[in-house]
Amino acid sequence: MPNYSFTVNNQAVVVDAPADMALLWVLRDKLGLTGPKYGCGVDACKACTCLVNGRAQTTCSIKVSQVQGKSVTTIEGLANGDQLHPVQQAWLDLDVPQCGFCQPGQIMAAVDLLKRKKNPSDADIDAIENICRCGTYHRIRGAIKKAAAMM
């Protein structure tokens, strides 16, 4: 199998994997990062969302060969030591999660949105396609707006 070199949470990694292996499985099974969740495997639920070169990407739909030389950030790499990212802090402050399964992907999508739009509208937030089976969308919207104000 070929080796692929890329950065995960500011750490250089080299993984031995088939070229067509989904990045999700590399992160979870080879690197032990279980923040990105497997929900559907077909880029629909977006529970596996991480940042690839700073942009939200579903890791079930991108192959490890596509991240060669790129930077990947998972939920585990979002905080700065003990200092939570403003989106993470807003999530806690507003008690967003119920079951919590989709929340890493939701948070990563929100981080990407806030990098692109400093003061997102409801429509901007509603355009995030991550699915929350518990239906906490109103709290997600509130947390994104709170994080925007914090940033």
Summary of the structure (lengths in Angstrom):
residues: 151
radius of gyration: 15.1
end to end distance: 43.0
largest distance: 46.7
contacts: 462
relative contact order: 0.16
helix: 37%
strand: 18%
